[in-house]
Amino acid sequence: MRCFRAEYAKRKNSIKKRLRDFRNNYRQGDGRIFEELCFCLLTPQSKAVNCDKAIKELKKRNLLFTGPERGISNVLRGLARFHNKKAAYIVSARKTFRSGKGFELKRYLDGNDIFETREWLVKNIKGMGYKEASHFLRNIGLGKDMAILDTHVLKNLERSAVIRKAPPTISVRNYTAIEEKMRKFAAKIKIPLEELDLLFWSRETGFVFK
């Protein structure tokens, strides 16, 4: 417990600043929200830093919002695994949220019921499972009570004896069960769940990202 509290004290300011950045993403509007959704679609089995580079490059080349699937795939090659499949996910998501000349995402995001919103995302957005949907909601400031159960977080939960062993794959039922265990652990050590997630991630990478 002391170890966590000590590490948290060192990174607390950086973590809280990052969470403020996430909330600001939502305030910037539907285009910015769509960028975060695409970023989270890229992250499975890929490095977050590289996925962020990919999104920035797609924007620079005017491909993210309007570019063809092949052009998107070419940018993703070498930055995100399964680049063809993920390019298709981005194009599919564009069709779901496109409204006139822009995008409309906020009307699908119920901040009063984020768990129902997560269910909707998983059911309606290709390539988005519980982890990706939770990640997306956290990155726009709506995932306060959700866990992003990636390898970094699962590894730390195992080390902390919150779970017996990090599973190679997670079913929906197992995801919510582990999430609840992490929620209780966060309450026990008195670190907010969304902050504990970033603390775990930074323990593995050495820095606070997203």
N, C-alpha and C positions, 0 to 999 in steps of 0.2 A: 504494500500500500504506500509506504513512504517513498519507494522508488518512483511510482507513478506520480505522486504529488510533487516530488522534486523535479521530474522531467516536465510536468505540466507547468510548474512555476517558471521554468526557463523559456517555454514556448508559448505561454498563455497569450501574450500580447500579439504575437504573429498569428496565432490561431484565431483570435477574436477579430483581428483585422481582416483575415481571409473570409471569415463568415460575414463581415460587413460588406465585403466585395461581392459575395454571392447574393446578398439581399439587393444590392445595387444593380445586379444583372437584371433582376425582375423589373426594377423601376425604369430601366433603359428601353423596355418595350419588347414587342413580339420578335423583332429581328434578332435582338441579342439573346432572347430566350431560345430561339431556334438554333442559334450557334451552339449553345450549351447542350441542347438535345442531340445535335449531330456529334459533338465531342464525345458524349457518353455512349453513342452508338459505336464509336470507333474503339473504345477502350478495352473490350474483352480480349484477353491474351495479348495486349499491346501496352507499351509504356505510355503513361499519361502525358509525359513531356513531349513525346513524339506525336501523339494525337493532337495536342495543342498546336504544335508546329504545322501539322497537316491542315487544321482548320484555318490558321492564319494564311497559309499558302493558297488554300481554296478561295479565301476572300480576296487575296491580292490578285488572283487571276480571274476574279469575277465568275467563279464556278460554283460556289456554295449555294447560292440562291437560284441560279438559272442555268448553270452549266450542264452539259450532257453527261450521262453515266460514265462513258468511256474516259472523258476528260478528268472526271473526279477520280476514277480508278487509277489513272496514270499518276496523279499526285499522291494518292495513298500508298502506292507501291513503295515498299521500303520503309514506310513510316507506321503503317498499321497492317497487322496480319489479316488475311482474307480480304484483300483490298477490293476485289470484284464484288463480293457479297455485300461489303459495307457501303460501297458506292451505290448499290441498288437500294440499300436501306435508306440512305439519304434522299434519293430521288423519290422513293415511296413516301417518306415523311413529308416531303415538300408537297406532294399531292394531297395529303391529309389536311395540312394546315394552310395551304395557299388560299388567299382571299383577295380577289382583284389583283392589284399590282404588288401586294405585300403578303404578309403572313398573319394569321390570327391564332394565337395559342392560349392567351389568357382565359378565354371563355371556356376552355376545357380543363382549366386548373382550379380546383376548388380548395382554396386555402383553409377552409373550415373542415374539410374532410380529406386530408392528404392520403389516407389509406385507400379510400375509394378512387381518388385520382390515380394512385399507383396502379390499382387494378385496371382502370380504363387504359392506361398507357401500355401495360403488359398485353392486354387483349387486342389493342388497336394499332400499335406501332411495331412494324416488323423489326426484329433484331433487338427488341427491348424486353429483357427479363426483369426479375425483381431487383437484382443488383443495379442494373443500368437505370431503371426507373427511379430507384432510391437515390442514386448518384445524381441524376438530373434534377430531381426535386430539391436535393440539398444544395446543388450548385446555383439554384435560383432563389434560395432562401426559404424554401417551403418544406424542407425535410428535417425539421427540428427533432422529431421523435422517431427517426428511421435510422437503420444501420446499413452501411454499404459493405457487404460481406465479401470483400475481395481477398486475395491471398495474403496481403499484408495484415489485414484485420484478423482474419481467421488464425494466422500464425500466432498473433499476439494473444488471442483468446485462448488458444491451446496452451501457450506458455503460462498464462495466468490461471490455468485450471478452470476457466469458465466453461470450456468444452473439453471433452476427453481427447478428441483428435480432429484436426481440420479435415473435413470431407473433401474428396476430389471434385465431386459435383453436389449440388444442393437442390433438393426438390422444394416446391412451394411450401409444403408443410414444415420441412426442416428449416427453411429459411426463416420463417416467422418464429419458430421455436428458438433458434439461435439468437435471433434479433431480440427476443424477450429476455433471454439470459444476459445478453450484453446490456440491455436497458437496466436490468436489476443490478448488474455489476457497476454500471456507471453511477447509479444512485448510491450504491454502497460506498464507493470511493469519492463520491461528491464531485464528480466531473460531468458536466452536461454531455449527453450522448453524442451530439454532433461534434463536440470538441474532443471527446475521447477518440472518435473515428480519425480525426486529423492527427491526434497525438500518436496513435498506433501507426498511421501511415508514415509520419515523419520519423518515427523510431527506425523504420526500415530503410528510408531513403535519405535521411539526414536533413530534410527540409520540408517546409509546409507548402503544399501545392494545391491540388484540387482533385 
